[in-house]
Amino acid sequence: MSAPLDAEGPAAPPRSNGELVFAEPWEGRAFGMAVTLYEAGAFTWPRFQAALIARIAAWEAAPAGGEHWNYYRHWLGALEDVLADGGTVLAEEITARGRTLARRPTGHDHPDDHDHSH
């Protein structure tokens, strides 16, 4: 089974020459998590698409001041929505984990091997 990704429309992921485009490593991981959880039966794809479209529409209606457009922020938010709505994880758990990750030092998520602990 594979996720039925839209090629066009508001839920279509960014592409270049037909290939998916990820500007940051976390974007590819967020994409992979959603597809893997869909394939595992955690939610239906139409439910995820509706959550993604709703996230994008809300941002377009009232973009947060100073926040730049990022498709995968909406993708990740939609994933959080369907997982919380389905009872897979609690919204509070998502918030707590997000805060923990946000406190990590800049550059924590990188491929360089050097002398500091993570």
Backbone torsions as a table, in degrees:
resi	resn	phi	psi	omega
1	MET	NA	143.6	177.0
2	SER	-138.0	150.0	-179.0
3	ALA	-66.0	132.7	179.0
4	PRO	-80.9	79.8	-177.1
5	LEU	-69.3	138.2	174.6
6	ASP	-71.6	140.1	175.4
7	ALA	-90.7	-23.7	179.6
8	GLU	-140.3	165.3	177.3
9	GLY	99.1	178.3	-173.3
10	PRO	-65.0	-24.9	-178.2
11	ALA	-93.5	-1.5	-177.3
12	ALA	-71.6	128.1	178.9
13	PRO	-69.7	156.0	178.6
14	PRO	-61.1	139.3	179.5
15	ARG	-137.8	155.1	171.6
16	SER	-136.0	121.1	-175.9
17	ASN	52.5	37.7	176.9
18	GLY	84.5	-9.7	-179.2
19	GLU	-95.7	142.8	175.9
20	LEU	-62.2	144.6	-178.4
21	VAL	-118.4	127.8	176.2
22	PHE	-125.1	119.2	-178.2
23	ALA	-79.1	-26.8	-177.3
24	GLU	-134.5	152.7	179.4
25	PRO	-56.6	-37.2	-178.0
26	TRP	-63.0	-29.4	-179.2
27	GLU	-65.3	-43.9	177.5
28	GLY	-64.3	-37.0	178.1
29	ARG	-68.6	-40.7	177.5
30	ALA	-62.5	-42.4	177.2
31	PHE	-59.7	-49.6	-178.6
32	GLY	-62.8	-39.1	178.2
33	MET	-61.3	-45.5	-178.3
34	ALA	-63.3	-46.4	-179.2
35	VAL	-63.7	-44.6	-179.3
36	THR	-62.8	-44.0	179.4
37	LEU	-67.2	-36.2	174.4
38	TYR	-61.8	-48.4	-179.3
39	GLU	-63.3	-26.9	177.9
40	ALA	-82.5	-4.6	177.4
41	GLY	87.7	17.0	-179.4
42	ALA	-69.6	-24.7	179.0
43	PHE	-163.2	165.1	176.6
44	THR	-89.4	153.4	180.0
45	TRP	-66.1	-41.2	176.8
46	PRO	-59.0	-35.5	177.4
47	ARG	-65.2	-42.4	177.9
48	PHE	-64.9	-45.5	179.5
49	GLN	-58.7	-42.4	179.7
50	ALA	-63.4	-40.9	178.4
51	ALA	-65.3	-40.4	179.4
52	LEU	-65.9	-45.5	179.0
53	ILE	-62.6	-39.6	178.6
54	ALA	-64.6	-41.3	177.9
55	ARG	-62.3	-45.9	-179.4
56	ILE	-64.1	-44.0	-179.7
57	ALA	-63.1	-40.4	178.8
58	ALA	-63.8	-40.7	179.1
59	TRP	-66.4	-42.7	179.8
60	GLU	-64.9	-34.1	-179.7
61	ALA	-72.2	-32.8	-177.5
62	ALA	-152.9	75.0	-179.6
63	PRO	-61.9	137.8	178.6
64	ALA	-64.1	136.6	-179.3
65	GLY	-57.5	125.5	177.8
66	GLY	79.7	-8.1	179.8
67	GLU	-85.3	125.0	179.2
68	HIS	-82.5	151.3	177.5
69	TRP	-60.8	132.4	173.5
70	ASN	-148.0	108.8	-177.8
71	TYR	-53.8	-43.6	-174.1
72	TYR	-75.4	-17.0	169.5
73	ARG	-66.0	-40.3	177.6
74	HIS	-70.5	-38.0	177.4
75	TRP	-59.5	-49.0	-179.6
76	LEU	-65.0	-40.5	176.7
77	GLY	-61.6	-40.7	178.1
78	ALA	-64.9	-39.3	177.1
79	LEU	-62.1	-45.7	177.0
80	GLU	-58.6	-42.7	-179.0
81	ASP	-60.6	-49.7	-176.6
82	VAL	-69.3	-33.8	178.6
83	LEU	-70.5	-39.9	178.6
84	ALA	-70.5	-44.0	-179.5
85	ASP	-63.8	-33.8	-179.7
86	GLY	-84.3	-3.3	179.3
87	GLY	78.9	9.8	178.9
88	THR	-66.5	-42.0	174.0
89	VAL	-137.8	156.1	177.0
90	LEU	-85.5	144.0	178.9
91	ALA	-55.8	-36.1	179.4
92	GLU	-64.5	-35.8	177.8
93	GLU	-66.1	-39.7	178.9
94	ILE	-63.8	-46.0	-179.5
95	THR	-62.0	-45.8	-179.3
96	ALA	-63.6	-42.9	179.8
97	ARG	-66.3	-40.1	177.3
98	GLY	-60.8	-42.0	177.9
99	ARG	-63.9	-41.9	178.4
100	THR	-60.4	-46.3	-179.3
101	LEU	-67.0	-35.5	-179.7
102	ALA	-66.7	-24.8	-179.7
103	ARG	-81.8	-8.4	178.4
104	ARG	-65.3	149.3	-178.8
105	PRO	-65.8	151.1	176.1
106	THR	-58.2	137.8	179.8
107	GLY	84.8	3.3	-179.5
108	HIS	-60.5	-39.3	-176.0
109	ASP	-94.7	82.4	-177.9
110	HIS	-148.5	161.3	-176.0
111	PRO	-85.2	-9.6	-175.4
112	ASP	-66.9	140.6	177.9
113	ASP	-106.4	113.0	179.7
114	HIS	-151.2	-177.6	-170.3
115	ASP	-86.6	78.8	163.6
116	HIS	-159.3	152.3	-178.0
117	SER	-85.4	151.5	177.1
118	HIS	-109.2	NA	NA
